[in-house]
Each structure stands twice: as structure tokens, then as C-alpha cells.
């Protein structure tokens, strides 16, 4: 069943990417070029739509055939994030409204059984009470969604960070995870996006629909890693929280840095700008590919280094 999922996801992604972009171009729905843009040619924010369609088509097929390849209930909060994102792509939603929807999504995810109620010995803390667990989980979910959204500023970066995270999520697990097939779908549907993302004309971006969708998936995976059911391979004897920090080191550093600078300058931390680390790196090497490659290398080196010292 693995090979059919990979093949169908890959080719569905190519088809939906091509079709959705043609539709967006026909309707003249382009990504606006402004001072914060890192591109100067026509581009569409249809990548997220493509990934979502692929995910829904494959999920519906298996659902109709009574084959639960992963917990389908998680599609409800992910769908809410996607629709909020795509609406934002079209009409620009106020950050306060987006924040409210993120809290609603976080609560739905928590009610589905994904909750951080154990710190696994990090800073000497193990189990925590139910109320604190819900507050901590809510904060983590909203933080991850926004951190992932914030790094979607140059070609290939968000897709690459997502791929690295999902691969690490599956690699460090002692057995196939509960979301193994979801991982396969997301990985194989993201790969064709690289071609459309890096080409010089008629680019395709993930958009907020894609960044929110992927952010939601990463948030769910983070909660799954911190659960009792997720077991790290015996050869990697490392605290789960330390492992997560090493894998998500770039979004964590970037969001803390950006929010701190904005607050120091008496600006809203949710107002977008071009002061991210990837934007600064891009100024020096003038290449989206090199910048993305450097950040991915930094992430991989951090993960390896953490494994060695812990």
C-alpha cells in the first residue's frame, strides 16, 4: 500500500499544481509584489491548495474503502487552518481573527487527545496537571503555526524545513508512527512544488493556506512525539523536548529574534517585515537556493551535534 500512496500523491500533486495555477492565472489571482516581496515576476499562492486537495482526495479514497491510514479526525482542525489561510491569501485577514481561529484549532486538536501533559524530565519536570497541560499545549500549537508561517519568505525554505522535520519525525521513531502515511502524502506532494517554486517565471508559492496547513501538521507531530506512544529509537537516548528543539531550531530562533526586535522597536510582533534571518542571508548571497541550503545544513548539523553531546 505504500507504493500506491507515494505514486498517487506525487502525480496528483503535479496535476493539481498545474491546474490550480492555470485557474489562478486565468482569474488573475497573483501574489502581490510589494516591498516585502522576494520575487519580481508573476507568481500564484496556489501551492497550499494543491497539497490540501491531494491530502483530501487520498484520505477520502481510503475512508470510503474503510481503511484508516491515519487518524482522519485530525483533518478537521487542519481544514480549518487551510481555509483560514486561503481566505487570508485572497482577502487579507486581520491577525487578531487569525489568532482566534488558531486557538479554536488548538482546542480541537487537544480534544482529539493530543496534549502535552509530561515534560519527560526536561528541567526536572515530568507530569503536569490537566489545566496547565491544556494551556501549555495551546501555547505550543499557536506558536508553532505562527513560527512556521513566518519562515515562508523565500523559495523552498518552508517546504525544506517541513520535509526535514517529517523525515526526522519518522527516522527517530522506533516503529512506524501513527501518521506514517500522512508523512508519505505530504513529502511526495511537496517534492513537485520545488520545480514550480524555484523556476524564474510563473512561480507557485505555498501561501498562507500552505504554511498554516503545514504548521498544523508539524504541531500535531510535535504533540505526538511528546506523547507516551511515540518512542525514540534505543540508539538515540535523548530527551524528546531537546530533540524537538534541535529539529525546529531555525523557526524557533527566527520567531524569537523577529518578535524581540519588533517589540523593541515598539511595533506589533504580528506585522510582517523583511527582517528575518533568511531575508538577511538573501541580501548577501542573492540566491534563494543557497539561502535555503545553508539553513537546512544548519538544521542538520544542529540535530547531529545535539545527538553527540546528549
C-alpha angles and dihedrals in degrees: 000000000000096000095049090051092050095046096044093046093049097049094039087054092054091048096046093044091053096042096044092049092050088051092049092047092048090051089044093238101156133167106259115246111222141141091291095051120111093197134064102195136072112292137165130215093222101116094094091051090054094051092047093050091050091049093048096045093051092043092050091049093054092040091055089049091049093243112136103202090171138351100297092193088076088069089075097067091036090054091051090053091048095051093046088051096048091047088052090050090057105034109014109243121218110257091236091060091047089050091053091052090048090055090049090050091048091053092050090051090049091049088054088065100264106129138140104233097147131052091196093229096310108155086354095297125127124160120016130193123269098254094049090044092056093048093048092047092049091050092048094049094049091044093051094047091052095041091053091046091052095056092056093099108108136037115288098354101110093040091051096047089048092049092048091050095048093046090050090046091057096036097055093046114102090219136013108297128237088255099045094123093043087055091052092050094050095044095049093043091051097051096071089050090070091069093051093040098052101039116107100237134036092016123187120220127192091234123196089299090062097040092049092046093049091042089054092050092049090048091053091048091050090054090046091052090052092051124095091245094065110079123188118225111271092239089061102061098179137134110262095229092051089049091052093048091052093050094045095037096124099051089044095052093042097050093046091048096046095045091048093050093047093050091046088053089048093246130133110269088222097057109105122237141156097254097105121124091249091053091052092048089049090057090060104043099025090215128110091197094052092046092050090045092051093050092047090050090050090052094049093046090050092052092048092045092050090051091053098048096041 
